[in-house]
Amino acid sequence: MKNENDGDIKIFGKEQNEHEDELLFIEEMNNQRKSGNLERAKQLGKELAELFIEPSSDENLELSGYGKNRGLLYHIKELKTFTVLSTLQNLQNRFLWETAVSAFYDRLIKRYPEFYERVSGGTAFSFYRIDLKSGSDVTAKIGRSFAMICGNEEDSILQSIGENVYKKSRKEINSIIEELEFV
């Protein structure tokens, strides 16, 4: 049997479907832009960086006897960053999520490059992702992971801090998203 080159054979409909997908993608992006959703998503990302990462975001932390422990404050900001990113995934669609995350990271990179490098190179997010995927008792699991990351998995105070940071941050993020009234 003769070995023939099939490279020039086209599967009918494949190119047409890809073209239709591109058109739908562009149409959806334009709809999000026209409705103001993309601008709201950008504003959301910047606002979340200000609220959860910038130095003033630590002023009201209740650390149950841990005071202003710099290592603990870093881990709290790290958990808050994870909470922002995981909560933003619940936005209506990919365009809004990507825009908000991009604005959040842009702010971190510009204002806090050392924090960004450290948090993006760390392993904490891996533990928190596993906790989220477990589906049950997520907050308690995140609290235990937080305590472990802080160096003492059995410390109930650290577990409580992690749980509270996650719950309060998630609640506040969802409230801000609601206020922005994405259409």
Summary of the structure (lengths in Angstrom):
residues: 183
radius of gyration: 21.4
end to end distance: 60.7
largest distance: 80.9
contacts: 507
relative contact order: 0.14
helix: 74%
strand: 0%
